[in-house]
């Protein structure tokens, strides 16, 4: 039995702090639980309306004792109520009240007492500061929001940081026709956290898809492990709050870019979750994914059939904006469709049927049979002559191909369409944009499964190099990792610098060489295009004025596109890899991609596609062409290097220049753990 079974499927419940005053939490909670088909006993110290006066008395009234204690008592009394409940058999508890650490003052001590009680007794605690949870199929509604009584059983589980968001999403899912299998507001998360509930949902047969809402992450590895295990058996859609939070800037560009919001989203995506931007996208995504997942694929093809061209254009435009492929149908498919539709409609994908009429089912079958299509989406306005779910069911291919149906019309028509879709086990969404969100979720889930199918390479041995990590030593490390760098010479005197200039030939870069200085350009520590002995003297004068005692003389690199690549230890998620637009523009535009390390080459190959400026990497205006596999191998090796050496906090290449001859690391920084860098 899972440790959360006593919470979500209790054999008996005691409500501690129940009340006969309807405005009090104890009364509302008792009313919400009154229809639960197992013993529910109420505790009131004054014995109001015949209630039990003690926890022990209430527990003795339940055969076998209670599994769940719902505590509606003040913060100061909560710890003792937990101990008493555990002593009388309760294995789980719900605490909705506030007044703990978030309130400051005495609340901090109350929170400490609750934590101690949980640790001493082993009772599993949901809360404090939550509006509760509910399991509609069991008629278990441990919530002080009366509207949950109207929620019907469904196939989507909600795991939300906020009890309020938990209810919001549940009501949205009800209106969308998806319903709720389980909905939980984590609240303060003193004991039970999101990973615990996600682990429980792995074996919850009623749940077909999971909606995850996050505000903060206390234990990144635990969250990622839970999402990874859950998403391998059922889809997870995640909404992460905090896009506009500004966290403290780290010492390097990589640290500045890897904010908690970006890193959390990236880590969840790599673990198999579908990432969305708001609650409407989340509802559309889980509604679609609760129907049927696509098979893993690098780039699933979508066939779109629309009864009206205008809404079809809205859907197609939204899909193209997020990189979802609408492949042109094979000529044989178009020929078949051409015999069924008038020539005035577009038939190559999207397929515009005009008003659905005779032969519609055959159009659906023809699109589904096309070899480039992995998902068929159907959209139309409700009409008396068109039952789209029925038409898809009658096509004969609904069991062989995933379908997603979108409709719009009056409320009564929409309700009839939802009932028809449910009867034929087909997911249905209202609205062109929502349909596009659902399609995108199905495609991104498929891509995520595909990327996760390849595991990281495995064992990695750190090269025999140690600090101090000035630029020259850092580039020696890159060389050991198979990463190209310009020809260079480390010089301890002006004479040696002049000899290096003669040996390297042509224009060179002259740099300050000091392991304690990371951002050399900011203090005048870099001089480019040095092309004569006189220019070298001027450059050395400037470097010495900046405090240089050693110099790095390096061949100038050819022109190209600059990237920033880094690996660092995130305080929440551990080792991460960052790829972004290089140079000082990196922090301005924040055009980046993040993954957790170690990462497979297949996962790394997907990182350039995250960048808004990705076209610059693939021959833009006769520019250099990126070999994606080369960059992916570089990213994977950097991640492996960081994972293999606990003494290293960060490795950064900025810029990593893409040239016509390949990738070239122009500057490199290696930071030891707890190292002081200027």
C-alpha positions in Angstrom: 0.0 0.0 0.0 1.3 3.4 -0.9 2.0 5.8 2.0 -0.6 8.2 0.6 -3.4 5.6 0.4 -4.7 6.5 3.9 -5.0 10.1 2.7 -6.7 9.5 -0.7 -8.6 6.3 0.2 -9.2 6.4 3.9 -11.2 3.6 5.6 -12.3 6.1 8.2 -12.0 9.9 9.0 -12.0 12.0 12.1 -12.6 15.8 11.8 -10.8 17.4 14.7 -12.2 20.9 15.6 -15.6 20.2 14.0 -18.2 22.9 14.7 -21.9 23.5 14.5 -21.3 27.1 13.5 -21.7 27.2 9.7 -19.2 30.0 9.3 -16.3 28.0 10.8 -13.8 25.9 9.0 -14.7 22.8 11.1 -18.3 23.0 10.1 -17.6 23.5 6.4 -15.2 20.6 6.3 -17.5 18.3 8.2 -20.2 19.1 5.7 -17.9 18.5 2.7 -17.0 15.1 4.1 -20.5 14.1 5.2 -21.2 12.1 2.0 -18.0 10.0 2.1 -19.0 6.3 2.1 -17.0 5.4 5.1 -17.1 6.3 8.8 -16.6 10.1 9.4 -16.5 11.0 13.1 -16.5 14.6 14.4 -14.5 15.9 17.4 -15.4 19.0 19.3 -13.9 19.6 22.8 -17.2 21.0 24.0 -19.2 18.1 22.7 -21.5 20.3 20.5 -24.5 18.5 19.0 -23.4 15.2 20.4 -19.9 15.3 18.8 -17.1 13.4 20.4 -15.1 15.3 22.9 -11.7 13.7 22.2 -9.7 12.2 19.4 -9.5 8.9 21.2 -13.3 8.7 21.6 -13.9 9.4 17.9 -11.2 7.0 16.8 -12.8 4.2 18.9 -16.1 4.7 17.0 -14.4 3.6 13.7 -13.9 -0.1 13.2 -10.1 -0.6 12.9 -9.5 3.1 13.7 -9.2 6.1 11.4 -6.8 6.4 8.5 -7.2 10.2 8.1 -7.4 13.0 10.5 -8.7 16.4 9.2 -7.5 19.0 11.6 -9.5 22.2 11.9 -7.7 23.6 15.0 -5.5 26.7 15.5 -1.9 26.6 14.6 -0.8 26.4 18.3 -2.8 23.2 18.8 -1.9 21.5 15.6 1.2 19.6 16.7 -0.5 18.0 19.7 -3.5 17.1 17.6 -1.2 15.4 15.1 0.4 13.4 17.9 -3.0 12.4 19.4 -4.3 11.4 16.0 -1.3 9.3 15.2 -1.5 7.6 18.6 -5.1 6.6 17.8 -4.3 5.0 14.5 -4.4 7.9 12.0 -1.7 7.4 9.3 -2.4 10.7 7.4 -3.6 14.2 8.3 -4.8 17.3 6.5 -4.1 20.7 7.9 -5.8 23.6 6.1 -5.2 26.3 8.6 -2.5 29.0 8.3 -0.6 30.9 11.0 2.6 28.9 10.8 6.0 29.9 9.4 4.5 32.2 6.8 3.0 34.4 9.5 6.3 34.9 11.3 6.5 35.4 15.1 5.1 32.5 17.1 4.1 30.8 13.8 7.7 29.8 13.2 7.7 27.9 16.4 4.3 26.3 15.6 5.7 25.1 12.3 8.8 23.6 14.0 6.5 21.8 16.4 4.5 20.4 13.5 7.6 19.2 11.8 8.8 17.5 14.9 5.4 15.8 15.4 5.5 14.5 11.8 9.0 13.2 12.3 8.3 11.5 15.6 5.0 9.8 14.6 5.5 9.1 10.9 2.1 10.4 10.1 1.8 11.8 6.5 0.8 15.4 6.5 -0.8 17.5 3.7 -0.5 21.2 4.4 -0.7 23.5 6.3 -2.0 26.4 4.2 -4.1 24.5 1.7 -7.8 24.4 0.8 -7.6 20.6 0.7 -8.0 17.8 -1.8 -10.8 15.8 -3.4 -11.3 12.4 -5.1 -14.7 12.7 -6.9 -15.0 9.0 -7.9 -14.8 8.1 -4.2 -17.1 11.0 -3.2 -14.2 12.2 -1.0 -14.1 16.0 -0.8 -11.8 17.2 1.9 -12.2 20.9 0.9 -13.7 24.0 2.4 -14.8 25.2 -1.1 -18.5 24.1 -1.5 -18.4 24.0 -5.3 -16.3 20.8 -5.2 -19.5 18.9 -4.4 -20.5 19.4 -8.1 -17.3 18.0 -9.6 -17.7 14.8 -11.5 -15.2 12.0 -11.8 -12.8 12.3 -14.7 -9.4 11.2 -15.9 -7.1 14.1 -15.1 -5.2 14.5 -11.8 -4.3 18.0 -10.5 -1.2 18.5 -8.3 -1.0 22.2 -7.5 1.3 24.2 -5.3 -1.7 26.4 -4.4 -5.0 25.1 -3.0 -6.7 27.9 -4.9 -5.1 27.0 -8.2 -6.0 23.4 -7.5 -9.7 24.4 -7.4 -9.4 26.7 -10.3 -8.0 24.0 -12.5 -10.6 21.4 -11.3 -13.4 23.7 -12.2 -11.9 24.4 -15.6 -11.5 20.7 -16.3 -15.1 20.1 -15.3 -16.2 22.7 -17.9 -13.9 21.2 -20.5 -15.6 17.8 -20.0 -12.3 16.1 -18.8 -13.2 15.9 -15.1 -10.9 15.2 -12.2 -9.6 11.9 -10.9 -7.7 13.5 -8.0 -6.9 17.1 -7.1 -4.5 18.2 -4.4 -3.4 21.5 -3.1 0.1 21.0 -1.6 0.1 24.3 0.4 3.1 24.7 2.7 4.4 21.2 1.9 5.7 20.5 5.4 5.7 16.8 4.7 3.8 15.8 1.5 5.1 17.5 -1.5 4.4 17.3 -5.3 6.9 14.4 -5.9 5.0 12.3 -3.3 1.7 12.8 -5.0 3.2 12.2 -8.5 4.6 8.9 -7.2 1.2 7.9 -5.9 -0.4 8.7 -9.3 1.9 6.2 -11.2 -0.4 3.4 -10.1 -3.7 5.3 -10.0 -5.6 3.6 -12.8 -8.3 6.3 -13.0 -5.7 9.0 -13.9 -4.8 9.2 -17.6 -3.0 12.6 -17.5 -1.6 14.8 -14.8 -1.7 18.6 -14.5 1.2 19.9 -12.4 1.4 23.5 -11.0 4.6 24.7 -9.4 5.6 27.9 -7.6 8.8 26.8 -5.9 10.9 23.7 -5.9 12.6 22.6 -2.7 14.1 19.3 -4.0 14.9 19.4 -7.7 16.3 15.8 -8.0 13.2 14.4 -6.2 10.8 16.3 -8.5 12.6 15.3 -11.7 12.8 11.7 -10.6 9.1 11.6 -9.9 8.1 13.3 -13.1 10.4 11.1 -15.1 8.9 7.9 -13.7 5.4 9.2 -14.0 5.7 10.5 -17.5 7.1 7.2 -18.7 3.6 5.7 -18.1 1.2 8.6 -18.4 1.6 12.2 -19.7 2.4 15.1 -17.3 1.7 18.8 -18.2 3.5 21.4 -16.1 2.8 25.1 -15.5 5.6 26.8 -13.6 4.9 30.2 -12.0 7.7 32.8 -11.8 8.5 34.0 -15.4 9.1 37.5 -14.2 11.0 36.8 -11.0 14.5 38.2 -10.9 16.9 36.1 -9.0 20.3 37.1 -7.8 22.8 37.2 -10.6 25.6 34.6 -10.5 29.2 35.4 -11.3 29.1 34.5 -14.9 26.8 34.9 -17.9 25.7 31.3 -17.5 24.6 31.8 -14.0 22.8 35.0 -14.9 20.8 33.3 -17.5 19.8 30.1 -15.7 17.0 31.6 -13.6 14.9 29.3 -11.5 11.9 29.6 -13.8 13.8 28.7 -16.9 15.8 26.0 -15.2 12.7 24.4 -13.7 10.8 24.4 -17.0 13.8 23.0 -18.8 14.4 20.2 -16.3 10.8 19.2 -16.3 10.7 19.1 -20.1 13.8 16.9 -20.1 12.1 14.6 -17.6 9.2 14.1 -19.9 6.7 16.8 -19.0 4.9 19.0 -21.5 5.4 22.7 -20.6 2.7 25.3 -20.9 2.4 29.0 -20.2 -1.0 29.4 -18.5 -3.9 27.6 -17.1 -5.9 27.6 -20.3 -3.1 25.9 -22.2 -2.8 23.4 -19.3 -6.4 22.4 -19.5 -6.3 22.0 -23.3 -3.1 20.0 -23.0 -4.3 17.5 -20.4 -7.7 17.2 -22.1 -5.9 16.1 -25.3 -3.4 13.9 -23.6 -6.0 12.1 -21.4 -7.4 10.8 -24.7 -4.4 9.0 -26.2 -0.7 9.6 -26.5 1.3 9.6 -29.7 4.1 7.2 -30.2 7.6 8.6 -29.6 8.8 10.4 -32.7 11.4 13.1 -33.5 8.8 15.2 -35.4 5.3 13.8 -35.5 3.1 14.9 -38.4 -0.3 16.4 -37.9 -3.2 16.1 -40.3 -5.7 19.0 -39.8 -9.3 18.7 -41.2 -11.4 21.8 -40.9 -15.0 22.4 -41.8 -14.4 26.2 -42.1 -11.2 27.7 -43.6 -11.0 30.7 -41.3 -10.7 28.8 -38.0 -8.5 26.3 -39.8 -6.1 29.2 -40.6 -6.0 30.2 -37.0 -5.1 26.7 -35.9 -2.5 26.2 -38.7 -0.9 29.6 -37.9 -0.6 28.7 -34.2 0.9 25.4 -34.9 3.5 26.8 -37.3 4.5 29.4 -34.6 5.5 26.6 -32.2 7.2 24.4 -34.8 4.5 21.7 -35.2 4.6 20.1 -38.6 1.6 20.0 -41.0 3.3 17.9 -43.7 1.9 18.0 -47.2 -0.2 14.9 -47.9 1.1 12.5 -50.4 -0.4 12.9 -53.9 -2.2 9.6 -53.6 -4.0 10.9 -50.5 -4.8 14.1 -52.3 -6.2 12.2 -55.2 -8.5 10.2 -52.9 -9.7 13.3 -51.1 -10.2 15.1 -54.5 -12.9 12.6 -55.4 -14.7 13.4 -52.2 -14.5 17.2 -52.0 -15.2 20.0 -54.5 -12.1 21.5 -56.2 -12.5 24.9 -54.6 -11.2 23.6 -51.2 -7.6 23.2 -50.1 -6.8 19.5 -49.8 -3.0 19.1 -49.2 -3.1 19.8 -45.4 -4.9 21.4 -43.8 -7.8 19.8 -45.6 -10.7 22.2 -45.9 -13.9 20.2 -46.3 -16.3 23.2 -46.4 -19.5 22.2 -44.7 -19.2 18.5 -43.7 -21.3 16.4 -45.9 -21.5 12.9 -47.5 -18.1 11.3 -47.7 -16.7 13.1 -44.7 -15.8 9.9 -43.0 -13.8 8.8 -46.1 -11.9 12.1 -46.0 -11.0 11.4 -42.4 -9.8 7.9 -43.3 -7.7 9.2 -46.2 -5.9 11.7 -44.0 -5.3 9.2 -41.3 -3.9 6.7 -43.8 -1.3 9.1 -45.1 2.2 7.9 -44.2 3.3 11.3 -43.0 0.5 11.7 -40.5 0.7 10.6 -36.8 -2.2 12.6 -35.4 -5.5 13.7 -37.0 -7.1 16.9 -35.6 -10.7 17.7 -36.7 -12.4 21.1 -36.3 -15.8 22.3 -37.1 -18.8 24.4 -36.0 -21.7 22.4 -34.6 -24.4 21.7 -37.1 -27.5 19.6 -37.1 -26.1 17.5 -40.0 -22.7 17.1 -38.5 -21.8 15.1 -35.4 -18.0 15.2 -35.7 -17.2 12.7 -33.0 -19.6 10.2 -34.6 -18.1 10.9 -38.0 -14.6 10.2 -36.7 -15.9 7.0 -35.0 -17.6 5.9 -38.3 -14.4 6.5 -40.3 -13.1 3.1 -39.2 -9.7 4.5 -38.2 -10.4 6.0 -34.8 -8.8 2.9 -33.1 -5.7 2.9 -35.2 -4.8 6.6 -35.1 -4.9 9.2 -32.3 -7.6 11.9 -32.9 -8.3 15.2 -31.4 -11.6 17.0 -32.1 -12.4 20.7 -31.8 -15.9 22.2 -32.0 -17.6 25.5 -31.4 -21.2 26.4 -31.1 -24.0 27.1 -28.6 -23.7 25.6 -25.2 -26.3 23.0 -25.8 -24.6 21.9 -29.0 -21.2 21.7 -27.3 -22.7 19.6 -24.5 -24.1 17.2 -27.0 -20.8 17.1 -28.8 -19.0 16.3 -25.6 -21.4 13.5 -24.8 -20.9 12.0 -28.3 -17.1 12.3 -27.9 -17.2 10.6 -24.5 -19.4 7.9 -25.9 -16.8 7.2 -28.6 -13.8 7.7 -26.3 -12.5 10.7 -28.2 -11.0 13.8 -26.7 -12.9 17.0 -27.5 -11.8 20.7 -27.1 -13.7 23.9 -27.7 -12.0 26.8 -29.6 -9.4 27.0 -32.4 -6.6 28.2 -30.2 -7.4 25.6 -27.5 -7.4 22.9 -30.2 -3.9 24.2 -31.3 -2.7 24.0 -27.7 -4.0 20.4 -27.4 -2.3 19.4 -30.7 1.0 21.0 -29.6 0.9 19.1 -26.3 0.4 15.8 -28.0 3.3 16.5 -30.3 5.6 17.8 -27.6 4.8 14.7 -25.5 5.8 12.5 -28.4 9.0 14.4 -28.9 9.8 14.2 -25.2 9.3 10.4 -25.2 11.6 10.2 -28.3 14.4 12.2 -26.7 14.2 10.3 -23.4 14.5 6.9 -25.2 18.3 7.5 -25.4 20.2 7.4 -22.1 23.3 9.4 -21.4 26.6 7.8 -22.5 27.6 6.8 -18.9 31.0 6.7 -17.3 33.3 9.7 -17.8 36.8 10.1 -16.5 38.0 13.6 -15.7 41.2 14.5 -17.5 44.4 14.8 -15.4 44.2 18.6 -15.1 43.9 20.8 -12.0 43.7 24.6 -11.3 44.4 27.3 -10.9 42.1 27.8 -13.9 43.4 30.7 -15.9 42.3 30.9 -19.5 45.2 28.9 -20.8 44.6 26.0 -18.3 40.9 26.2 -19.0 41.5 25.8 -22.7 43.8 22.9 -22.0 40.8 21.3 -20.3 38.7 22.0 -23.4 41.3 20.4 -25.6 41.3 17.3 -23.4 37.5 17.2 -24.0 38.0 17.4 -27.8 36.9 21.1 -28.1 38.9 23.2 -30.6 40.6 26.4 -29.4 42.8 28.9 -31.3 46.6 28.5 -31.4 48.0 30.3 -28.4 51.1 30.9 -26.2 51.3 31.6 -22.5 53.9 34.3 -21.8 55.5 35.5 -18.6 57.4 38.5 -20.2 57.0 41.1 -22.8 59.8 39.5 -24.8 58.0 36.1 -24.8 54.9 37.9 -26.0 56.7 39.4 -28.9 58.2 35.9 -29.8 54.7 34.4 -29.7 53.4 37.2 -32.0 56.2 36.3 -34.5 55.6 32.6 -34.2 51.8 32.7 -34.6 52.0 35.3 -37.4 49.3 37.7 -38.5 47.0 39.5 -36.2 46.6 38.1 -32.7 44.7 38.7 -29.5 46.7 39.8 -26.4 45.0 39.0 -23.1 45.6 39.3 -19.4 46.2 35.9 -18.0 45.0 35.6 -14.4 42.8 32.8 -12.9 41.2 35.3 -10.5 39.8 37.5 -13.3 36.8 36.2 -15.3 35.5 39.2 -17.2 38.7 40.5 -18.7 37.1 42.8 -21.2 35.5 44.8 -18.4 38.9 45.9 -17.1 40.8 46.4 -20.4 42.3 42.9 -20.2 41.7 42.0 -23.9 43.3 43.6 -27.0 42.2 42.3 -30.4 43.7 42.6 -33.9 47.3 43.2 -32.7 49.1 43.2 -36.1 52.6 44.7 -35.5 55.4 44.8 -32.9 54.3 48.4 -32.1 50.7 47.4 -31.7 51.9 44.6 -29.4 53.8 47.1 -27.2 50.7 49.2 -26.9 48.6 46.2 -26.0 51.1 45.0 -23.4 51.1 48.5 -21.9 47.4 48.4 -21.6 47.4 44.9 -20.1 50.0 45.8 -17.5 48.0 48.9 -16.6 45.1 46.5 -16.0 47.3 44.5 -13.6 48.6 41.8 -15.9 51.8 39.9 -15.0 51.3 37.1 -17.5 49.9 37.3 -21.0 48.1 35.0 -23.4 48.9 35.6 -27.0 46.4 33.9 -29.3 45.7 33.7 -33.0 42.7 35.7 -34.1 39.7 33.6 -35.0 37.8 33.8 -38.3 34.4 35.6 -38.2 31.2 33.6 -37.4 28.2 33.3 -35.1 29.0 33.5 -31.4 27.3 31.3 -28.8 27.7 30.9 -25.1 27.9 27.4 -23.6 28.2 26.6 -20.0 27.7 24.0 -17.3 27.1 24.9 -13.7 25.7 23.5 -10.5 22.2 24.8 -10.0 21.3 25.0 -6.3 18.0 23.2 -6.8 18.5 20.9 -9.8 22.2 20.2 -9.7 24.4 20.1 -12.8 22.9 21.9 -15.8 24.0 22.7 -19.3 23.2 26.1 -20.9 23.4 27.1 -24.6 22.6 30.6 -25.8 23.3 33.5 -28.0 26.9 34.5 -27.2 28.8 37.6 -26.2 27.3 40.4 -24.0 24.0 40.0 -25.9 23.5 36.8 -24.0 22.2 38.5 -20.9 20.1 41.1 -22.9 18.1 38.7 -25.0 18.2 35.6 -22.8 17.9 33.4 -25.9 18.9 30.2 -24.2 18.3 26.5 -23.9 18.8 24.6 -20.6 19.1 20.8 -19.9 20.1 18.8 -16.9 23.4 16.9 -16.9 24.3 14.2 -17.7 22.4 14.4 -21.0 22.3 12.2 -24.0 23.5 13.3 -27.4 19.9 13.0 -28.6 18.7 15.4 -25.9 21.6 17.8 -26.6 20.6 17.8 -30.3 17.3 19.4 -29.4 18.9 22.4 -27.7 19.6 24.6 -30.7 16.0 24.2 -31.7 15.0 26.0 -28.5 16.8 29.2 -29.6 14.8 32.0 -31.2 18.0 32.9 -33.2 18.5 29.3 -34.4 18.3 30.3 -38.1 21.7 32.1 -37.6 23.3 28.7 -37.0 22.2 27.2 -40.2 23.7 29.2 -43.1 21.8 32.4 -42.6 22.9 34.8 -45.4 25.8 32.6 -46.5 26.9 32.2 -42.9 28.4 29.1 -41.4 26.3 25.9 -41.1 26.2 24.2 -37.7 26.8 20.5 -37.6 24.2 19.8 -34.9 25.9 16.5 -33.9 29.2 18.3 -33.3 27.6 20.8 -30.9 25.5 18.1 -29.2 28.6 16.0 -28.5 30.4 19.1 -27.1 27.4 19.9 -24.8 27.2 16.3 -23.6 31.0 16.1 -22.9 30.9 19.4 -20.9 28.0 18.0 -18.9 29.8 14.8 -18.2 32.9 16.6 -17.2 31.0 18.7 -14.5 29.2 15.6 -13.2 32.5 13.7 -12.9 34.3 16.3 -10.7 32.6 17.6 -7.6 35.3 20.2 -7.1 34.2 22.1 -10.2 31.4 24.6 -9.9 31.2 25.9 -13.4 32.7 25.7 -16.9 31.9 28.4 -19.4 32.8 29.0 -23.1 31.9 32.5 -24.1 32.1 32.9 -27.0 32.0 29.6 -28.7 32.2 30.7 -32.3 30.6 28.9 -35.1 32.8 29.3 -38.2 32.8 27.8 -41.6 35.4 25.3 -40.3 33.4 24.3 -37.3 33.2 25.3 -33.6 36.0 27.2 -31.9 36.2 28.2 -28.2 37.5 31.7 -28.0 37.3 32.2 -24.2 37.0 29.7 -21.4 36.4 30.0 -17.7 36.5 27.2 -15.1 35.4 28.0 -11.5 36.1 25.8 -8.5 33.5 25.3 -5.9 33.5 28.3 -3.4 36.1 30.1 -5.5 36.3 33.9 -5.3 36.3 35.3 -8.8 36.6 39.0 -9.8 
